[in-house]
């Protein structure tokens, strides 16, 4: 039975549950349930703290898990990234007081840096030849400068409002662009059949989220032009209509380009253009 760790709270939790549910796995029925056995799919779900998931997976106690790339890199474990999941995007950056004189990475040398991700920060600074004292804090990192604990911070930045309210501004290049990822235990081989099935199901969910099915009619003489607009993955499905001068085309297209593609298809003669959402897929 494949053991899967799932975030029990935080911004990654609900999207992770939704993705697993769309992939056909059974979820917990109440928030107090910590373990769910899904005999039909031969898996066991463990609801754990996001901070701990990489540790459990890295030790081999849990086979696979969903967590943030930043948490994985900060975990000091041998767990490996298996698949990027496309949600929970965040940017990890340095920030310093406006009047501190710290404006680029070189200025960090010899300073005190407060962060909840001390290994991640250490590895980044070490790779750039920068030496600094890294101070580990579990939360409210942006308050550390005002309280005199640190000279600057390294933290997740979304809108930057919290930093500005604390009198801080970001500088330098991002330390890391993070998102939710599926991670696997070092004890689990890449060719493990259970891991392959899970990865394929999650990839199918991602495809269904990113693509839609488009159907349209096109004069036979314009089929080549239409296919150039919507080539699909391997090739569109082209079927003859009762009127032999027309063909019907079915093809998958990127969801975020639907309206642009419909405009282009209409211009080359397509009519009856219909778009259908995908529930699931295997590519």
Secondary structure as UniProt FT lines:
FT   STRAND          2..7
FT   TURN            11..12
FT   HELIX           13..22
FT   TURN            23..24
FT   TURN            31..32
FT   STRAND          35..38
FT   HELIX           39..41
FT   STRAND          43..48
FT   HELIX           50..59
FT   STRAND          64..68
FT   HELIX           69..74
FT   STRAND          80..84
FT   STRAND          90..97
FT   TURN            98..99
FT   HELIX           105..108
FT   TURN            109..110
FT   STRAND          112..115
FT   HELIX           118..127
FT   TURN            128..129
FT   STRAND          133..136
FT   HELIX           141..143
FT   TURN            144..148
FT   STRAND          152..157
FT   HELIX           161..165
FT   TURN            166..167
FT   STRAND          168..178
FT   STRAND          180..184
FT   TURN            186..187
FT   TURN            190..191
FT   HELIX           193..210
FT   STRAND          211..219
FT   HELIX           220..222
FT   HELIX           223..229
FT   STRAND          237..240
FT   TURN            244..245
FT   STRAND          246..254
FT   HELIX           255..257
FT   HELIX           258..267
FT   TURN            268..269
FT   STRAND          271..277
//
